[in-house]
Amino acid sequence: MLDIALGVWYSGKGYWIPFIAFALFHLQLVTSVWEVPVLWYYRLPVHFALFRTLEQVTKTLKSRACRALIALQECNIMLKRSIFLITLLCVCLAVLCSVSAYAVSYSVTDIGTGLRPVDVNDCGVVVGFSVGNLQHGFVWQNGNLTRLQELGGIASAARGINNNNQVIGYVEMADSTNHGVLWQQGAARDLGFIGVPLVINDKGQMAGWSATSQGTGSGVITNIGSLGGATVTVTCINNSGVLAGYGDTANGYTDKLGVWRAYRHAFVGKKGKITDLGTLGGDESFGLAMNDLNQVVGYAERADETRHAFIWQNGSMTDLGIQDIGTSSATAINDYGQIVGSMIGSGVSKAVVWQNGVPVDLNTLIPANSAWNLTQATSVNDWGWIVGSGLYKGKLHGFLLTPAWAQAAGGVTASSVKE
């Protein structure tokens, strides 16, 4: 009976099959009462040893089976995660491709009457200046327009903003000098030099032009050299510290008034060395914007003296063309290669975006009944949002264009247009 009892007791753990077999085997061996004590005293240690051995073997097998199952489950989880990551990557690539291929349509948000936006960062914050007898710098975000402090001056203009919401520009003082200014968290700081900073990167490095060699602030003014002429203007500095702009060359001409004027050429530069980018066959070129891939855009003269937008990359300048007879200028490029600017033909200015190297009138990519006439695009961020100025019902307004895909993804919602 002891064998049966042991078999039943172990059956609670799921090991009853071998122990019932042992019980039946021993019952057959025990044929008389007097053999019972001898057999049980003899077999009991052996039984326990065998039971323990079988128990350990069974536990080992179960443990290995469990580990194998866990390993399979982990592989399954990893596979699912890989599939999820691949799917997410495909979605991101699709979004990026839609950004780089340009949106087929845009919604229009009114920035305000009499405003000229000049820059927009990746947070959707817009900066620029008002147009009137005296211009004033502003910051616009989510429908809220804020006039910038002017440090006792009479006018101001914001010229650039980075992704840390640091705004740079200038304040015109009562003596008609322009002082470089940094606006941050609502406070204005005089940079201590006479000139105009035009751009600021995410590291806080600023560039532009200065009439003085040193400032009174904590920053250091660095002379980047020249193209052989007297002046240089830096219009952009990317996050690698590479500069672009335009400067006087050693060559020039005498104008109708008998004044000698230098030809200006676009350039790129870093660490004290600047490189002339040349032209499209004419006399002058102007670098106006650059992205973190060191692609430079602007406009340059052709041999026929017309001015065409260009992109410079990998050591070569390429004509971006025009829609018809006229001129074009590229004023901004984002890190995905989207280019915006303006085009003038028959005396009419149009805001344009270059799609696959071909200029497209932005007025054809907004609702037909919007009453807008977009005349100039000045900046584009890495989300494809475009800012500029145009006419709404015949009056000058600043605008923000939001791509249709950003609207579908819950991006900026266009506010109602106000006169």
Buried (B, 14 or more C-beta within 10 A) or exposed (E): EBBBEBBEEBEEEEBBEBBBEBBEEBEEEBEEEEEEEEBBEEBEEEBEEBBEEBBEEBEEEEEEEEEEEEEEEEEEEEEEEEEEEEEEEEEEEEBEEBBBEBBEBBBBBBBBBBBBBBBBBBBBBBBBBBBEEEBBBBBBBEBEBEEBBBEEBEBBBBBBBBBBBBBBBBBBBEEEEBBBBBBEEEEBBBBBBBBBBBBBBBEEBBBBBBEEEEBEBEBEBEEBEBBEBEEBBBBBBBBEEBBBBBBBBEEBEEEEEEEEEBBBBBBBBBEEEBBBBBBBBBBBBBBBBBBBBBBBBBBBBBEEEBBBBBBBBEEEBBBBBBBEEBBBBBBBBBBBBBBBBBBBBEEEBBBBBBBEEEBBBBBEBBEEEBEBBBBBBBBBBBBBBBBBBBBBEEEBBBBBBBBBBBBEEEBBEBEEBEE
